[in-house]
Amino acid sequence: MRLVCEELGPTFVKFGQILSNRPDLLPEELILQLEKLQDNVPPMPSNIAKEVVEEELKKSVDELFAFFEPDAFASASMAQVHRATLHTGEKVAIKVQRPGIKQTILEDIRVMYSLADIFEKRIPSLKSFDPHGLVRSFEESILKELDFIHESVNIQRFTNNLTADLTDKTTHAPKVYRTFTTSRILVLEFISGIKISDVGQMEARGYERKEIARRLALTYIKQVFDYGFFHADPHPGNILVTPGQHICFLDFGMMGVILDRDIEMFGNLFLAVKAKDVKRVIRVLQNMSENTAIKDMRALEYAINDFVQSYGVNSIHENEMSSVLMQLKDVIVDHGLKVPPHFFLLARSMVTIEGVIHHLDPNLDLLELARPYLVKSISRKLDPIKMIKKVLTGLYDFGAYMEDFPQDFKNAIKKINTGKIKVDLTHHGVDPMVHTMNRVTRQLVTSLVASSLIIGSTLLFINNVKPLWGQTSVYGIVGVIVAVYLALRMRRDFRKGDHDDWSGWDE
């Protein structure tokens, strides 16, 4: 398979590399072969690289740069990188896209779609793998990677996260020179540093391996659990150690994005495994899979229990977050659960980054280092300010709905009178409907009272209304406690109602 991909060309090599991130679809033996794929190719001639730069930036290379190194110092299937110096004296790296590569890739993608059609028609068993969906996902990914403006936005977004994080002053990304950047040219600050896997050079300069490992682990944990935007290809070639033992990431073509809801679920998952809470692990996996029906719950419970018990005594992989995800991957696939693709993207990037970290410090306890961030990701939804915003948003939406309701009701009555709507009422008992109406009314009143308490308590906090407990109004604290109590009661009532209200309607 590996030789076939390499013979077919760079597009298929890239496709194979992306498929290596989908262990839910392919067997482990094939994944291992696909991971070995490389897209290193000879660099294109310097005169062609200069032509691309001049065509994109509408000026000669001499006008644009004080110095342009003709020989590329890095080359791949889609682009190569040249050193240069701006007229202001700043050292830069110029990423130049190969001419015609986009057309080649689009043609290859058309071939892939044709092959996907053939596979789905001739080999029905492959339909469950969704060949068309795989090609479509690859097309979206590689077209983004071809657009260097998209990569420049990724770098800026990554940099903004680092700037906003006042606790991290040791992680960097190269500066983007926007005036020199197009969809085919990307000009970045040239970063001089040591490849993070080159332990010999780091020790020669007096760098502390364990401190660099800790810094790398912390910045990656923050990217996942604080920012929700992480480097998805953190292999040693994309990470440099710069003076001051700072960490600098390179190549932002492939980034991972996680929603707040997913960050919370991942945090819950790691803590549940650490606590050996089988029920909680299953609950998180069900939420991740959008509550996919489980055919054999007892078998799943046994599988999860076996995993958490063996994980707790396995000293080799005890502190690796990646091993949690990769081992749970087998359970997920075996029991037919469906999880978002970013689950596997995160798992693969964790495997890569942990390999780099353990090369520097094999004894670093990653889970323990991540624990405060995992707890923070779970407790984030209990933030009083966010709760107030959610309540206010809900009240606004409800008010807007009630404003439109009379006109909507009037329109519905008109349609009934003109015969456009026929209503067929079949009575199976009024009690369930009455119970539902009472419950909804009760919840509405409770939510209004709770929101009023939160707003009132906030005003008490702001104005420091006495008596005070420390610097906080006691009445405000009592108001928040009562509001949270009412919210929990309402949530329990809502869950109970989901099971009770409709039980008698089909009788």
C-alpha positions as CSV (number, residue, x, y, z in Angstrom):
1,M,0.0,0.0,0.0
2,R,2.8,2.4,0.9
3,L,4.6,1.8,-2.4
4,V,1.4,2.1,-4.4
5,C,0.7,5.6,-2.8
6,E,4.3,6.7,-3.5
7,E,4.1,5.6,-7.1
8,L,0.7,7.4,-7.7
9,G,2.1,10.7,-6.6
10,P,2.2,13.4,-3.9
11,T,-1.6,13.8,-3.7
12,F,-2.1,10.1,-2.9
13,V,0.9,10.2,-0.4
14,K,-0.9,13.1,1.4
15,F,-4.2,11.2,1.3
16,G,-2.4,8.2,2.9
17,Q,-0.9,10.4,5.6
18,I,-4.3,11.8,6.5
19,L,-5.9,8.3,6.4
20,S,-3.2,7.3,9.0
21,N,-5.2,9.6,11.4
22,R,-8.3,7.4,11.1
23,P,-7.7,4.2,13.1
24,D,-11.5,3.9,13.4
25,L,-11.6,3.0,9.7
26,L,-8.4,1.1,8.9
27,P,-6.6,-1.9,10.6
28,E,-3.5,-1.2,12.7
29,E,-1.1,-2.9,10.3
30,L,-2.2,-0.6,7.4
31,I,-2.0,2.5,9.7
32,L,1.6,1.7,10.5
33,Q,2.5,1.5,6.8
34,L,0.7,4.8,6.0
35,E,2.5,6.6,8.9
36,K,5.8,5.8,7.1
37,L,4.8,7.8,4.0
38,Q,7.0,10.7,3.2
39,D,6.4,13.5,0.7
40,N,10.0,14.7,0.5
41,V,10.9,15.5,-3.2
42,P,13.8,17.3,-4.9
43,P,13.5,21.1,-4.8
44,M,12.4,22.9,-7.9
45,P,15.0,25.1,-9.7
46,S,15.6,28.5,-8.1
47,N,14.6,30.4,-11.2
48,I,11.1,28.8,-11.1
49,A,10.8,29.7,-7.4
50,K,11.8,33.3,-8.1
51,E,9.2,33.4,-10.9
52,V,6.5,32.3,-8.5
53,V,7.5,35.0,-6.0
54,E,7.6,37.7,-8.6
55,E,4.3,36.7,-10.2
56,E,2.6,36.7,-6.8
57,L,4.1,39.9,-5.3
58,K,4.2,41.8,-8.6
59,K,7.9,42.9,-8.2
60,S,11.3,41.6,-8.9
61,V,13.1,39.6,-6.2
62,D,15.8,42.2,-6.0
63,E,13.1,44.9,-5.3
64,L,11.5,42.8,-2.7
65,F,14.5,41.4,-0.8
66,A,18.0,42.6,0.0
67,F,19.1,38.9,-0.3
68,F,17.4,35.8,-1.6
69,E,19.1,32.5,-1.2
70,P,18.6,30.5,-4.5
71,D,18.9,27.1,-2.9
72,A,15.9,25.9,-0.8
73,F,16.8,24.7,2.7
74,A,13.5,22.6,3.0
75,S,11.4,21.0,0.3
76,A,8.1,19.0,0.2
77,S,5.6,17.9,-2.4
78,M,3.6,21.1,-2.3
79,A,6.1,23.8,-1.4
80,Q,9.7,24.6,-0.6
81,V,11.3,27.2,1.7
82,H,14.1,29.7,0.9
83,R,16.0,32.0,3.3
84,A,15.9,35.7,2.5
85,T,16.6,39.1,4.0
86,L,14.3,42.1,3.9
87,H,15.6,45.6,3.0
88,T,15.0,46.5,6.7
89,G,17.5,43.8,7.7
90,E,15.1,41.2,9.0
91,K,15.8,37.6,8.3
92,V,12.8,35.8,6.8
93,A,11.8,32.3,5.5
94,I,9.8,32.3,2.2
95,K,7.5,29.3,1.6
96,V,6.9,29.0,-2.1
97,Q,4.2,26.8,-3.6
98,R,5.1,24.6,-6.5
99,P,3.5,25.9,-9.8
100,G,0.7,23.8,-11.1
101,I,0.4,21.7,-7.8
102,K,-3.2,22.8,-7.2
103,Q,-4.3,21.7,-10.7
104,T,-2.6,18.4,-10.2
105,I,-4.2,17.8,-6.8
106,L,-7.7,18.7,-8.2
107,E,-7.2,16.2,-11.0
108,D,-6.1,13.6,-8.5
109,I,-9.1,14.3,-6.3
110,R,-11.4,13.7,-9.3
111,V,-9.8,10.3,-9.8
112,M,-10.3,9.6,-6.1
113,Y,-14.0,10.4,-6.3
114,S,-14.2,8.0,-9.3
115,L,-12.5,5.3,-7.3
116,A,-14.8,5.9,-4.4
117,D,-17.8,5.4,-6.7
118,I,-16.3,2.1,-7.9
119,F,-15.6,0.9,-4.4
120,E,-19.1,1.7,-3.2
121,K,-20.7,-0.1,-6.2
122,R,-18.4,-3.1,-6.5
123,I,-17.6,-3.7,-2.8
124,P,-20.7,-3.1,-0.7
125,S,-18.9,-3.9,2.5
126,L,-16.9,-0.6,2.1
127,K,-20.0,1.6,2.3
128,S,-19.7,1.6,6.1
129,F,-16.3,3.3,5.7
130,D,-18.0,6.1,3.5
131,P,-15.3,6.3,0.8
132,H,-17.0,9.4,-0.7
133,G,-16.9,11.1,2.7
134,L,-13.2,10.3,3.2
135,V,-12.3,11.9,-0.2
136,R,-14.5,14.9,0.6
137,S,-12.8,15.3,4.0
138,F,-9.4,15.0,2.4
139,E,-10.4,17.6,-0.3
140,E,-11.4,20.1,2.3
141,S,-8.2,19.5,4.3
142,I,-5.7,19.7,1.4
143,L,-7.3,22.8,-0.2
144,K,-7.0,24.6,3.1
145,E,-3.3,23.6,3.3
146,L,-2.8,24.9,-0.3
147,D,-4.0,28.3,0.7
148,F,-1.1,30.0,2.5
149,I,-3.4,32.8,3.6
150,H,-5.3,30.2,5.6
151,E,-2.0,29.1,7.3
152,S,-1.1,32.7,8.0
153,V,-4.5,33.1,9.8
154,N,-3.8,30.0,11.8
155,I,-0.4,31.5,12.9
156,Q,-2.1,34.7,13.9
157,R,-4.8,32.9,15.8
158,F,-2.2,30.8,17.6
159,T,-0.2,33.9,18.4
160,N,-3.2,35.7,19.8
161,N,-3.9,32.8,22.2
162,L,-0.3,32.9,23.4
163,T,-0.5,36.7,23.9
164,A,-3.7,36.5,25.9
165,D,-2.2,33.8,28.1
166,L,-0.3,35.9,30.6
167,T,1.1,32.7,32.3
168,D,3.0,31.5,29.2
169,K,5.9,33.6,28.1
170,T,8.1,30.8,26.8
171,T,6.1,29.6,23.7
172,H,6.3,31.4,20.4
173,A,5.3,31.2,16.8
174,P,7.0,33.0,13.8
175,K,5.8,36.5,12.9
176,V,3.9,36.7,9.6
177,Y,4.8,39.4,7.1
178,R,1.3,40.1,5.7
179,T,2.4,42.4,2.9
180,F,4.5,39.6,1.4
181,T,1.9,36.9,1.9
182,T,-0.5,35.5,-0.7
183,S,-2.3,32.2,-1.3
184,R,0.9,30.8,-2.8
185,I,3.6,32.8,-0.9
186,L,4.1,32.8,2.8
187,V,6.8,35.0,4.3
188,L,7.6,34.4,8.0
189,E,10.2,35.5,10.5
190,F,13.2,33.2,10.3
191,I,13.6,31.3,13.5
192,S,17.0,30.1,14.5
193,G,16.9,27.3,17.0
194,I,17.7,23.7,17.9
195,K,15.5,20.9,16.7
196,I,13.8,19.7,19.9
197,S,14.9,16.1,19.3
198,D,18.6,17.1,19.2
199,V,19.4,16.5,22.9
200,G,23.2,16.7,22.3
201,Q,23.1,20.3,21.1
202,M,20.7,21.3,23.9
203,E,22.9,19.9,26.6
204,A,26.0,21.5,24.9
205,R,24.3,24.9,25.4
206,G,23.4,24.1,29.0
207,Y,19.7,23.6,28.4
208,E,17.7,21.6,31.0
209,R,16.0,18.7,29.2
210,K,13.4,18.2,31.9
211,E,12.5,21.9,32.0
212,I,12.0,21.9,28.2
213,A,9.9,18.8,28.4
214,R,7.7,20.4,31.1
215,R,7.3,23.6,29.1
216,L,6.4,21.7,25.9
217,A,3.8,19.5,27.8
218,L,2.2,22.6,29.5
219,T,1.9,24.6,26.2
220,Y,0.3,21.6,24.5
221,I,-2.1,21.0,27.4
222,K,-3.1,24.6,27.3
223,Q,-3.6,24.5,23.5
224,V,-6.1,21.7,23.9
225,F,-7.9,22.4,27.2
226,D,-7.6,26.2,27.4
227,Y,-7.6,27.5,23.8
228,G,-9.4,24.7,22.0
229,F,-7.0,25.3,19.1
230,F,-3.9,23.0,18.9
231,H,-1.0,22.2,16.6
232,A,-2.1,18.9,15.0
233,D,1.3,17.9,13.6
234,P,3.8,18.5,16.5
235,H,6.6,16.2,15.3
236,P,10.3,17.2,16.2
237,G,10.8,18.9,12.8
238,N,8.1,21.4,13.6
239,I,9.4,22.4,17.1
240,L,12.5,24.4,17.8
241,V,14.2,25.3,21.1
242,T,15.4,28.9,21.0
243,P,17.6,30.9,23.4
244,G,16.2,31.1,26.9
245,Q,14.8,27.5,26.5
246,H,11.8,28.9,24.7
247,I,9.6,26.6,22.5
248,C,8.8,27.7,19.0
249,F,6.3,25.9,16.8
250,L,6.5,25.8,13.0
251,D,4.2,24.8,10.1
252,F,0.7,25.6,10.9
253,G,-1.0,24.1,7.8
254,M,-2.7,21.4,10.0
255,M,-4.4,22.6,13.1
256,G,-7.0,21.0,15.4
257,V,-10.1,22.8,16.7
258,I,-12.2,21.6,19.7
259,L,-15.4,23.2,20.9
260,D,-15.9,24.0,24.6
261,R,-18.4,21.2,24.9
262,D,-15.8,18.7,23.6
263,I,-13.1,20.1,25.8
264,E,-15.3,19.5,28.8
265,M,-16.0,15.9,27.6
266,F,-12.3,15.1,27.1
267,G,-11.5,16.5,30.6
268,N,-14.3,14.4,32.0
269,L,-13.0,11.3,30.2
270,F,-9.4,11.6,31.5
271,L,-10.5,12.2,35.1
272,A,-13.0,9.4,34.9
273,V,-10.3,6.9,33.7
274,K,-7.9,8.1,36.4
275,A,-10.7,7.6,39.0
276,K,-11.6,4.2,37.5
277,D,-15.2,5.3,37.2
278,V,-16.6,2.9,34.6
279,K,-20.1,4.4,34.5
280,R,-18.7,7.9,34.0
281,V,-16.4,6.8,31.2
282,I,-19.4,5.1,29.4
283,R,-21.5,8.3,29.9
284,V,-18.8,10.5,28.3
285,L,-18.3,8.1,25.3
286,Q,-22.1,8.1,24.8
287,N,-22.1,11.9,24.8
288,M,-19.2,12.0,22.4
289,S,-21.0,9.6,20.0
290,E,-24.2,11.7,20.1
291,N,-25.9,9.0,22.3
292,T,-25.4,6.2,19.7
293,A,-27.5,3.2,20.8
294,I,-25.3,0.6,22.6
295,K,-26.2,-3.0,21.5
296,D,-24.6,-4.7,24.4
297,M,-24.2,-2.5,27.5
298,R,-23.0,-5.3,29.7
299,A,-20.2,-6.2,27.3
300,L,-19.2,-2.5,27.0
301,E,-19.1,-2.2,30.8
302,Y,-16.8,-5.3,31.0
303,A,-14.5,-3.8,28.3
304,I,-14.3,-0.4,30.0
305,N,-13.8,-2.0,33.5
306,D,-11.0,-4.2,32.1
307,F,-9.4,-1.1,30.5
308,V,-9.5,1.2,33.6
309,Q,-8.3,-1.6,35.9
310,S,-5.3,-2.5,33.7
311,Y,-4.5,1.1,33.0
312,G,-4.1,1.8,36.7
313,V,-1.4,-0.9,37.1
314,N,0.4,-0.4,33.8
315,S,3.5,1.5,34.8
316,I,4.7,1.9,31.2
317,H,1.7,4.0,29.9
318,E,0.3,5.1,33.2
319,N,0.7,8.8,32.7
320,E,0.1,9.0,29.0
321,M,-3.0,10.8,27.9
322,S,-2.6,9.5,24.3
323,S,-2.7,5.9,25.5
324,V,-6.1,6.6,27.1
325,L,-7.5,7.7,23.8
326,M,-5.8,5.1,21.6
327,Q,-6.8,2.2,23.8
328,L,-10.4,3.5,24.2
329,K,-10.4,3.8,20.4
330,D,-10.4,0.0,20.1
331,V,-13.4,-0.2,22.5
332,I,-15.2,2.5,20.6
333,V,-14.8,0.7,17.3
334,D,-15.6,-2.7,18.7
335,H,-18.9,-1.5,20.1
336,G,-20.0,0.5,17.1
337,L,-19.8,3.9,18.7
338,K,-19.4,7.0,16.5
339,V,-17.2,9.8,17.6
340,P,-16.2,13.0,15.9
341,P,-13.1,12.8,13.6
342,H,-11.2,15.3,15.8
343,F,-11.1,12.6,18.5
344,F,-8.6,10.7,16.4
345,L,-6.8,13.8,15.2
346,L,-6.3,14.7,18.9
347,A,-5.2,11.2,19.8
348,R,-2.6,11.1,17.0
349,S,-1.2,14.5,17.8
350,M,-1.0,13.4,21.5
351,V,0.9,10.3,20.5
352,T,3.4,12.5,18.6
353,I,3.9,15.2,21.2
354,E,4.2,12.6,24.1
355,G,6.9,10.8,22.1
356,V,8.9,14.1,21.9
357,I,8.3,14.8,25.6
358,H,9.3,11.3,26.8
359,H,12.4,11.5,24.7
360,L,13.4,14.5,26.9
361,D,12.0,13.3,30.2
362,P,10.7,9.8,30.4
363,N,9.4,10.3,34.0
364,L,7.3,13.3,33.4
365,D,3.7,12.7,34.8
366,L,1.6,14.2,32.0
367,L,-1.8,13.4,33.6
368,E,-0.8,14.9,36.9
369,L,0.5,18.0,35.1
370,A,-2.8,18.3,33.1
371,R,-5.1,17.7,36.1
372,P,-5.7,21.4,37.0
373,Y,-6.6,22.1,33.4
374,L,-8.9,19.1,33.2
375,V,-10.7,20.2,36.3
376,K,-10.9,23.8,35.0
377,S,-12.4,22.6,31.7
378,I,-15.2,20.8,33.6
379,S,-15.9,23.6,36.0
380,R,-15.9,26.3,33.2
381,K,-19.6,25.8,32.6
382,L,-20.3,26.6,36.2
383,D,-18.8,30.0,35.9
384,P,-21.5,32.4,37.4
385,I,-20.9,35.0,34.7
386,K,-21.5,32.5,32.0
387,M,-24.6,31.2,33.8
388,I,-26.0,34.7,34.0
389,K,-25.3,35.2,30.3
390,K,-27.1,31.9,29.4
391,V,-30.1,32.8,31.6
392,L,-30.3,36.3,30.1
393,T,-30.0,34.9,26.6
394,G,-32.7,32.4,27.3
395,L,-35.0,35.1,28.6
396,Y,-34.3,37.2,25.6
397,D,-35.1,34.3,23.2
398,F,-38.2,33.5,25.2
399,G,-39.3,37.1,25.0
400,A,-38.7,37.3,21.3
401,Y,-40.7,34.1,20.9
402,M,-43.6,35.4,22.9
403,E,-43.5,38.6,20.9
404,D,-44.0,36.6,17.7
405,F,-46.4,34.0,19.2
406,P,-49.7,36.0,18.8
407,Q,-49.1,36.6,15.1
408,D,-48.0,33.0,14.5
409,F,-51.1,31.8,16.3
410,K,-53.3,34.1,14.3
411,N,-51.8,32.9,11.1
412,A,-52.4,29.3,12.1
413,I,-56.1,29.9,12.9
414,K,-56.5,31.6,9.5
415,K,-55.0,28.5,7.8
416,I,-57.4,26.2,9.7
417,N,-60.4,28.3,8.8
418,T,-59.5,28.3,5.1
419,G,-59.0,24.5,5.1
420,K,-55.2,24.7,4.5
421,I,-54.6,22.8,7.8
422,K,-56.6,19.8,8.9
423,V,-56.4,19.0,12.6
424,D,-57.0,15.4,13.7
425,L,-57.2,15.1,17.5
426,T,-57.2,11.6,19.1
427,H,-57.8,11.6,22.8
428,H,-55.7,9.1,24.8
429,G,-56.1,10.8,28.1
430,V,-55.8,14.4,29.2
431,D,-53.7,13.8,32.3
432,P,-50.3,13.5,30.6
433,M,-50.9,16.8,28.7
434,V,-52.0,18.6,31.9
435,H,-49.0,17.3,33.7
436,T,-46.7,18.5,31.0
437,M,-48.3,22.0,31.0
438,N,-48.0,22.2,34.8
439,R,-44.4,21.2,34.6
440,V,-43.5,23.6,31.9
441,T,-45.2,26.5,33.8
442,R,-43.4,25.5,37.0
443,Q,-40.0,25.5,35.2
444,L,-40.7,28.8,33.6
445,V,-41.5,30.4,36.9
446,T,-38.5,28.8,38.5
447,S,-36.2,30.0,35.8
448,L,-37.5,33.6,36.1
449,V,-37.0,33.5,39.9
450,A,-33.5,32.0,39.5
451,S,-32.4,34.6,36.9
452,S,-33.7,37.4,39.1
453,L,-31.8,36.1,42.1
454,I,-28.6,35.9,40.0
455,I,-29.0,39.4,38.6
456,G,-29.8,40.7,42.1
457,S,-26.9,38.9,43.7
458,T,-24.6,40.4,41.0
459,L,-25.7,43.9,41.9
460,L,-25.1,43.1,45.6
461,F,-21.6,41.9,44.7
462,I,-20.8,44.9,42.7
463,N,-22.0,47.4,45.3
464,N,-20.5,45.5,48.3
465,V,-23.8,45.5,50.2
466,K,-23.2,44.6,53.8
467,P,-22.8,42.3,55.8
468,L,-19.7,41.2,54.0
469,W,-17.8,37.9,54.1
470,G,-14.3,38.9,53.2
471,Q,-14.9,41.3,50.3
472,T,-18.2,39.7,49.2
473,S,-21.8,40.5,50.1
474,V,-23.3,37.7,52.2
475,Y,-26.8,38.4,50.7
476,G,-25.3,38.0,47.3
477,I,-23.8,34.6,48.2
478,V,-27.1,33.4,49.6
479,G,-28.9,34.6,46.4
480,V,-26.5,32.6,44.2
481,I,-26.8,29.5,46.4
482,V,-30.6,29.6,46.2
483,A,-30.4,30.3,42.4
484,V,-28.1,27.3,41.9
485,Y,-30.4,25.1,44.0
486,L,-33.4,26.2,42.0
487,A,-31.6,25.5,38.7
488,L,-30.6,22.0,39.9
489,R,-34.2,21.3,41.0
490,M,-35.4,22.5,37.6
491,R,-32.9,20.3,35.8
492,R,-33.9,17.2,37.8
493,D,-37.5,18.0,37.2
494,F,-36.9,18.4,33.5
495,R,-35.0,15.0,33.2
496,K,-37.8,13.3,35.2
497,G,-40.4,14.8,33.0
498,D,-38.7,13.5,29.8
499,H,-39.4,10.0,31.1
500,D,-42.8,10.5,32.6
501,D,-44.7,13.0,30.4
502,W,-45.1,10.9,27.3
503,S,-45.4,7.4,28.8
504,G,-49.2,7.3,28.6
505,W,-49.7,8.9,25.2
506,D,-49.3,5.7,23.1
507,E,-51.6,3.6,25.2
